[in-house]
Amino acid sequence: MGGVAVRMKRVGQAIAAGVLLLGLAACSAGQTGSLDRKPDSSREANGKAAELTVSAAASLKDALEEIGRRYESADSGVKLLYNFGSSGTLQKQIEQGAPADLFISAGVPQMKALLDKQLIDKEHSGVLLTNELVLIVPGDSRASIAGPEDLLKEPVKKIAVGEPKTVPAGSYTQEVLNGAGVWDKLQPKIVWTKDVRQVLAYVESGNADAGFVYKTDALTSGKVKTVYTAKEAAGSAPIEYPAGIVLGTKQAEEARKFYEYLSGPEARDIFTKYGFGLKSP
């Protein structure tokens, strides 16, 4: 009887061990499925808003910040992070792998360079806005300036211009001044800047007697006045702002929705308020 009891005890222990192992296996399978499961969207499971990084030309700062507030308040589930700078600098950052989900350039060449390197989604890119190049002077300036040729006059000591290699506004300025035949003559007077907003700051503060910015930048300031618009100037190329989704984005769905929102009626109204021209949707 003692032997039978011992064998029965061992059988019971084996069954219990088997049940325990099955339970552990089930738990393990459940945990693995949870870790491997891909979320329905990039928004985190805890409900935290997905973050979109938008690299955009400095001249878009005021308009995009207002658009961002409107978009976020509409319960979009997205937090917008802006990286403003010169279009050429932003282009280089994206080429070097800096995090970005969307790119909005103040010049077509910068966007084309990224498209050629297959860093922008061709299906979600295109010209969004237009602008105009203007010549500004401090609000209290008494200098007689009505066009590029007047910049050669003695009272004009310093002219703020964006660096043409990285700042589209600087490249447009070079075209206009070349067309007027004064680019080379003005070189001793030119103060180079990192972006168009720095040009505006120099003229506002009086550290420059004149400067070339976009019409939209001039409209944001009560400390400068516009004395010349280069829209019809010889050598002046159309100023277009292309936008595109960066192919390396990890927030593809959210990036697409915001990209489409930028062409929608709410965003277009805000862009118009800040003086931008609109391309047909």
Buried (B, 14 or more C-beta within 10 A) or exposed (E): EEEEEEEEEEEEEEEEEEEEEEEEEEEEEEEEEEEEEEEEEBBEEEEEBBBBBBBBBBBBBBBBBBBBEBBBEEEBBBBBBBBBBBBBBBBBBBEEEBBBBBBBBBBBEBBBBBBEEEBBBEEBBBBBBBBBBBBBBBEEBEBEBEBBEBBEEEEBEBBBBBBBEBBBBBBBBBBBBBBBEBBEEBEEBBBBBBBBBBBBBBBBEBEBBBBBBBBBBBBBBEBBBBBBBBEEBEBBBEBBBBBBBBBBBEBBEBBBBBBEBBBEEEBBEBBEEBBBBBBEE
